[in-house]
Amino acid sequence: MAEPDASRLPSLAMADIMIGLSAILLVIVAALSTQAAQLASAALQSSAEAEARIARAARAHADQSGDPVLVAGAAGLSLVTPSGISAIPLDAIATWTPPPLPAAPLLIVGPRGLEADFLLGPALARAGVAQVQRLRVAGACDRLRRDAAGGLRCE
């Protein structure tokens, strides 16, 4: 009977170690991906709540000032007027023709509204709007207030 080749034994041991490490890494990646999915879900939910609160603050500001307010969110753009809210989907913003707006309308950019803000620029330029009061909001906003310098801030 032939004896096993001693030169092959270290390679078999290394293969066993690599397979064991791969299994451990697989378990770690699976645990981290589950936590990442839960965190992403919580972030989306809080972002949706923040956008709803921003819409309420915009409605209160439009009712008080009488001027329309544009709100850029994840789903698109909302035109908030004292008479109601018009929703413009994200894919329709580039071809949207805005109604008559003040010289410098207020645009509130929500936490996930950067794309809608970007797409809105050409539509406003076609409507003759040269300047926009842009208020970027990173989280929830319950009301809009003017500061001492006359600018708007979100509280």
Backbone as CSV, one residue per row, in Angstrom:
resi,resn,N_x,N_y,N_z,CA_x,CA_y,CA_z,C_x,C_y,C_z
1,MET,0.835,-1.161,0.000,0.000,0.000,0.000,0.891,1.239,0.000
2,ALA,0.578,2.198,-0.828,1.392,3.403,-0.945,1.017,4.389,0.143
3,GLU,1.993,5.083,0.633,1.745,6.079,1.669,1.331,7.397,1.017
4,PRO,0.498,8.231,1.751,0.081,9.506,1.179,1.278,10.434,0.977
5,ASP,1.153,11.240,-0.051,2.214,12.190,-0.379,2.191,13.317,0.649
6,ALA,3.288,13.488,1.365,3.362,14.489,2.434,3.306,15.903,1.890
7,SER,3.661,16.105,0.650,3.662,17.463,0.089,2.245,17.970,-0.171
8,ARG,1.235,17.098,-0.262,-0.139,17.521,-0.545,-0.923,17.847,0.713
9,LEU,-0.487,17.412,1.881,-1.231,17.630,3.119,-1.379,19.107,3.484
10,PRO,-0.363,19.950,3.381,-0.565,21.366,3.719,-1.580,22.052,2.812
11,SER,-1.639,21.670,1.555,-2.607,22.305,0.664,-4.035,21.902,1.028
12,LEU,-4.242,20.674,1.472,-5.570,20.260,1.915,-5.977,21.002,3.187
13,ALA,-5.051,21.210,4.083,-5.341,21.958,5.308,-5.696,23.406,4.971
14,MET,-4.976,23.996,4.046,-5.266,25.383,3.643,-6.638,25.472,2.972
15,ALA,-7.001,24.479,2.180,-8.312,24.465,1.532,-9.416,24.399,2.585
16,ASP,-9.239,23.579,3.610,-10.222,23.496,4.680,-10.361,24.825,5.411
17,ILE,-9.255,25.474,5.663,-9.278,26.778,6.344,-9.999,27.813,5.482
18,MET,-9.736,27.839,4.183,-10.379,28.804,3.284,-11.891,28.565,3.196
19,ILE,-12.299,27.312,3.146,-13.728,26.997,3.103,-14.396,27.432,4.405
20,GLY,-13.737,27.204,5.538,-14.277,27.629,6.827,-14.407,29.142,6.919
21,LEU,-13.384,29.879,6.457,-13.446,31.344,6.467,-14.531,31.861,5.533
22,SER,-14.707,31.227,4.397,-15.755,31.637,3.461,-17.134,31.470,4.092
23,ALA,-17.327,30.395,4.809,-18.616,30.172,5.470,-18.877,31.241,6.535
24,ILE,-17.858,31.587,7.288,-18.008,32.633,8.313,-18.327,33.975,7.669
25,LEU,-17.618,34.311,6.600,-17.880,35.570,5.900,-19.281,35.596,5.310
26,LEU,-19.766,34.493,4.815,-21.109,34.419,4.264,-22.158,34.717,5.339
27,VAL,-21.962,34.187,6.530,-22.893,34.443,7.632,-22.850,35.924,8.027
28,ILE,-21.676,36.517,8.072,-21.533,37.939,8.428,-22.208,38.823,7.388
29,VAL,-21.992,38.550,6.122,-22.605,39.354,5.051,-24.121,39.236,5.103
30,ALA,-24.643,38.061,5.342,-26.095,37.885,5.429,-26.671,38.687,6.598
31,ALA,-25.989,38.693,7.733,-26.470,39.451,8.896,-26.425,40.947,8.624
32,LEU,-25.357,41.422,7.993,-25.244,42.849,7.699,-26.259,43.301,6.661
33,SER,-26.533,42.482,5.660,-27.499,42.880,4.638,-28.906,42.973,5.212
34,THR,-29.245,42.135,6.169,-30.554,42.220,6.817,-30.675,43.515,7.601
35,GLN,-29.627,43.876,8.329,-29.657,45.129,9.080,-29.691,46.323,8.136
36,ALA,-28.959,46.275,7.045,-28.957,47.373,6.081,-30.346,47.560,5.471
37,ALA,-31.035,46.472,5.182,-32.388,46.567,4.637,-33.344,47.187,5.650
38,GLN,-33.203,46.829,6.912,-34.062,47.408,7.946,-33.790,48.899,8.103
39,LEU,-32.523,49.295,8.071,-32.181,50.716,8.178,-32.693,51.497,6.973
40,ALA,-32.580,50.932,5.789,-33.072,51.603,4.589,-34.581,51.776,4.637
41,SER,-35.282,50.773,5.112,-36.733,50.850,5.236,-37.132,51.935,6.231
42,ALA,-36.434,52.018,7.345,-36.725,53.053,8.348,-36.425,54.440,7.794
43,ALA,-35.355,54.571,7.017,-35.006,55.872,6.427,-36.055,56.313,5.418
44,LEU,-36.552,55.388,4.602,-37.594,55.729,3.638,-38.873,56.144,4.334
45,GLN,-39.226,55.458,5.404,-40.439,55.802,6.136,-40.311,57.182,6.772
46,SER,-39.164,57.481,7.382,-38.992,58.800,7.995,-38.936,59.888,6.933
47,SER,-38.394,59.570,5.752,-38.356,60.532,4.666,-39.767,60.832,4.159
48,ALA,-40.614,59.817,4.059,-41.996,60.020,3.632,-42.760,60.861,4.649
49,GLU,-42.519,60.612,5.926,-43.157,61.417,6.970,-42.672,62.863,6.899
50,ALA,-41.374,63.054,6.647,-40.825,64.405,6.533,-41.451,65.136,5.354
51,GLU,-41.629,64.440,4.224,-42.246,65.079,3.059,-43.695,65.460,3.326
52,ALA,-44.421,64.643,4.079,-45.807,64.974,4.421,-45.857,66.214,5.308
53,ARG,-44.939,66.311,6.266,-44.900,67.493,7.142,-44.489,68.739,6.366
54,ILE,-43.574,68.595,5.408,-43.173,69.724,4.571,-44.370,70.207,3.747
55,ALA,-45.156,69.270,3.214,-46.337,69.645,2.429,-47.335,70.425,3.283
56,ARG,-47.521,70.003,4.540,-48.431,70.751,5.431,-47.905,72.152,5.721
57,ALA,-46.598,72.275,5.934,-46.004,73.593,6.177,-46.126,74.473,4.939
58,ALA,-45.948,73.894,3.758,-46.090,74.656,2.510,-47.531,75.119,2.330
59,ARG,-48.477,74.260,2.672,-49.894,74.628,2.549,-50.228,75.791,3.484
60,ALA,-49.726,75.717,4.716,-49.979,76.810,5.668,-49.339,78.109,5.176
61,HIS,-48.142,78.027,4.611,-47.473,79.228,4.096,-48.231,79.798,2.900
62,ALA,-48.705,78.935,1.999,-49.459,79.401,0.831,-50.773,80.049,1.266
63,ASP,-51.433,79.473,2.261,-52.677,80.055,2.765,-52.431,81.420,3.395
64,GLN,-51.311,81.546,4.103,-51.012,82.794,4.798,-50.557,83.881,3.825
65,SER,-49.660,83.532,2.900,-49.098,84.541,2.001,-49.924,84.763,0.748
66,GLY,-50.702,83.771,0.334,-51.468,83.873,-0.901,-50.659,83.517,-2.137
67,ASP,-49.361,83.280,-1.984,-48.490,82.916,-3.108,-48.350,81.405,-3.195
68,PRO,-48.201,80.886,-4.416,-47.983,79.444,-4.543,-46.603,79.042,-4.031
69,VAL,-46.499,77.803,-3.596,-45.240,77.241,-3.116,-44.984,75.971,-3.909
70,LEU,-43.772,75.819,-4.405,-43.366,74.607,-5.103,-42.631,73.706,-4.113
71,VAL,-42.972,72.430,-4.098,-42.319,71.478,-3.195,-41.756,70.338,-4.036
72,ALA,-40.432,70.183,-4.000,-39.761,69.107,-4.728,-39.575,67.932,-3.784
73,GLY,-40.097,66.775,-4.188,-39.990,65.574,-3.364,-39.517,64.395,-4.190
74,ALA,-39.527,63.230,-3.580,-39.042,62.021,-4.245,-39.923,61.631,-5.423
75,ALA,-41.229,61.831,-5.316,-42.152,61.413,-6.369,-42.315,62.454,-7.464
76,GLY,-41.836,63.660,-7.228,-41.992,64.710,-8.224,-42.147,66.066,-7.565
77,LEU,-43.022,66.859,-8.134,-43.200,68.238,-7.708,-44.643,68.452,-7.289
78,SER,-44.835,69.256,-6.273,-46.182,69.656,-5.859,-46.271,71.171,-5.959
79,LEU,-47.331,71.641,-6.581,-47.618,73.072,-6.630,-48.713,73.323,-5.611
80,VAL,-48.340,73.986,-4.523,-49.259,74.218,-3.409,-49.780,75.646,-3.511
81,THR,-51.077,75.784,-3.671,-51.721,77.094,-3.732,-52.792,77.148,-2.648
82,PRO,-53.297,78.337,-2.349,-54.377,78.406,-1.356,-55.614,77.601,-1.762
83,SER,-55.789,77.375,-3.064,-56.971,76.628,-3.513,-56.760,75.125,-3.575
84,GLY,-55.520,74.653,-3.448,-55.294,73.207,-3.488,-53.869,72.849,-3.860
85,ILE,-53.651,71.553,-4.071,-52.325,71.037,-4.392,-52.398,70.295,-5.717
86,SER,-51.469,70.631,-6.622,-51.348,69.916,-7.894,-50.055,69.123,-7.866
87,ALA,-50.132,67.846,-8.229,-48.953,66.987,-8.251,-48.472,66.817,-9.680
88,ILE,-47.172,66.991,-9.874,-46.545,66.792,-11.170,-45.546,65.646,-10.996
89,PRO,-45.762,64.510,-11.685,-44.843,63.381,-11.531,-43.438,63.739,-12.004
90,LEU,-42.478,63.005,-11.503,-41.073,63.262,-11.801,-40.794,63.261,-13.297
91,ASP,-41.381,62.317,-14.036,-41.092,62.229,-15.462,-41.809,63.292,-16.297
92,ALA,-42.703,64.072,-15.690,-43.416,65.117,-16.425,-42.913,66.522,-16.100
93,ILE,-41.979,66.658,-15.178,-41.522,67.988,-14.767,-40.834,68.724,-15.913
94,ALA,-40.005,68.026,-16.686,-39.234,68.676,-17.750,-40.129,69.310,-18.811
95,THR,-41.305,68.754,-19.055,-42.196,69.292,-20.086,-43.366,70.082,-19.494
96,TRP,-43.386,70.234,-18.186,-44.475,70.934,-17.503,-44.407,72.428,-17.775
97,THR,-45.554,73.029,-18.002,-45.642,74.480,-18.156,-46.293,75.044,-16.906
98,PRO,-45.511,75.760,-16.088,-46.082,76.276,-14.839,-47.101,77.374,-15.084
99,PRO,-48.054,77.516,-14.167,-48.999,78.638,-14.246,-48.255,79.928,-13.917
100,PRO,-48.914,81.058,-14.058,-48.245,82.319,-13.671,-47.780,82.261,-12.214
101,LEU,-46.511,82.576,-12.011,-45.891,82.527,-10.690,-45.367,83.904,-10.322
102,PRO,-45.148,84.159,-9.034,-44.528,85.422,-8.642,-43.116,85.539,-9.223
103,ALA,-42.526,86.715,-9.145,-41.193,86.952,-9.713,-40.152,86.000,-9.141
104,ALA,-40.231,85.710,-7.850,-39.287,84.786,-7.211,-40.086,83.808,-6.357
105,PRO,-40.623,82.747,-6.968,-41.444,81.809,-6.201,-40.612,81.027,-5.186
106,LEU,-41.296,80.544,-4.159,-40.647,79.740,-3.130,-40.627,78.287,-3.576
107,LEU,-39.448,77.676,-3.533,-39.274,76.268,-3.842,-38.677,75.597,-2.618
108,ILE,-39.400,74.645,-2.052,-38.902,73.869,-0.915,-38.424,72.533,-1.460
109,VAL,-37.168,72.229,-1.237,-36.580,70.974,-1.713,-36.490,70.039,-0.515
110,GLY,-37.275,68.966,-0.567,-37.317,67.993,0.514,-36.073,67.127,0.558
111,PRO,-36.012,66.203,1.527,-34.820,65.374,1.703,-34.446,64.554,0.467
112,ARG,-35.441,64.126,-0.307,-35.147,63.343,-1.505,-35.664,64.043,-2.754
113,GLY,-35.648,65.363,-2.762,-36.205,66.117,-3.874,-35.186,66.750,-4.802
114,LEU,-33.939,66.313,-4.727,-32.902,66.940,-5.555,-33.135,66.710,-7.043
115,GLU,-33.626,65.546,-7.431,-33.870,65.281,-8.848,-34.997,66.158,-9.377
116,ALA,-36.058,66.294,-8.609,-37.169,67.155,-9.020,-36.703,68.607,-9.115
117,ASP,-35.862,69.044,-8.202,-35.305,70.394,-8.237,-34.488,70.596,-9.508
118,PHE,-33.669,69.616,-9.848,-32.839,69.699,-11.048,-33.700,69.780,-12.312
119,LEU,-34.745,68.971,-12.380,-35.602,68.955,-13.562,-36.475,70.197,-13.682
120,LEU,-36.721,70.867,-12.577,-37.609,72.031,-12.571,-36.971,73.267,-13.198
121,GLY,-35.653,73.376,-13.140,-34.967,74.569,-13.642,-35.355,74.976,-15.053
122,PRO,-35.266,74.098,-16.050,-35.641,74.490,-17.410,-37.120,74.881,-17.554
123,ALA,-38.005,74.205,-16.827,-39.427,74.541,-16.909,-39.674,75.953,-16.392
124,LEU,-39.015,76.317,-15.299,-39.173,77.674,-14.769,-38.549,78.710,-15.703
125,ALA,-37.428,78.365,-16.311,-36.791,79.295,-17.250,-37.696,79.552,-18.452
126,ARG,-38.353,78.511,-18.966,-39.283,78.695,-20.085,-40.453,79.576,-19.689
127,ALA,-40.854,79.534,-18.411,-41.978,80.345,-17.934,-41.555,81.770,-17.611
128,GLY,-40.267,82.077,-17.747,-39.793,83.431,-17.494,-39.423,83.721,-16.057
129,VAL,-39.305,82.701,-15.248,-38.910,82.884,-13.852,-37.381,82.939,-13.806
130,ALA,-36.857,84.100,-13.408,-35.402,84.278,-13.397,-34.780,83.918,-12.060
131,GLN,-35.536,84.033,-10.990,-34.982,83.792,-9.654,-35.962,82.973,-8.828
132,VAL,-35.417,82.099,-7.991,-36.236,81.238,-7.141,-35.724,81.349,-5.709
133,GLN,-36.643,81.454,-4.765,-36.266,81.351,-3.346,-36.215,79.870,-3.010
134,ARG,-35.033,79.318,-2.935,-34.868,77.871,-2.715,-34.564,77.614,-1.255
135,LEU,-35.355,76.751,-0.642,-35.152,76.363,0.744,-34.964,74.849,0.773
136,ARG,-33.752,74.424,1.072,-33.466,72.989,1.152,-33.703,72.527,2.584
137,VAL,-34.466,71.454,2.719,-34.835,70.934,4.021,-34.303,69.511,4.127
138,ALA,-33.526,69.245,5.174,-32.921,67.926,5.343,-33.818,66.959,6.103
139,GLY,-34.793,67.471,6.813,-35.669,66.617,7.611,-37.072,67.175,7.634
140,ALA,-37.768,66.909,8.705,-39.148,67.354,8.837,-39.214,68.863,9.046
141,CYS,-40.326,69.423,8.640,-40.540,70.860,8.758,-41.994,71.074,9.159
142,ASP,-42.198,71.705,10.296,-43.568,71.921,10.754,-44.124,73.281,10.350
143,ARG,-43.239,74.274,10.227,-43.707,75.600,9.794,-42.549,76.387,9.214
144,LEU,-42.902,77.341,8.371,-41.911,78.225,7.759,-41.973,79.567,8.465
145,ARG,-40.815,80.090,8.785,-40.746,81.395,9.457,-39.698,82.257,8.787
146,ARG,-39.929,83.538,8.811,-38.938,84.491,8.303,-37.973,84.811,9.432
147,ASP,-36.679,84.815,9.100,-35.689,85.180,10.114,-35.475,86.687,10.090
148,ALA,-34.558,87.179,10.908,-34.322,88.617,11.036,-33.864,89.241,9.717
149,ALA,-33.154,88.472,8.890,-32.659,88.978,7.611,-33.731,88.927,6.515
150,GLY,-34.890,88.361,6.803,-35.964,88.287,5.828,-36.012,86.977,5.062
151,GLY,-35.064,86.095,5.306,-35.073,84.794,4.635,-35.963,83.804,5.351
152,LEU,-36.367,82.802,4.639,-37.220,81.771,5.239,-36.368,80.676,5.868
153,ARG,-36.867,80.146,6.947,-36.224,78.977,7.558,-37.331,78.032,7.995
154,CYS,-36.946,76.813,8.132,-37.890,75.767,8.472,-37.731,75.392,9.943
155,GLU,-38.818,75.310,10.643,-38.776,74.915,12.058,-39.571,73.660,12.264
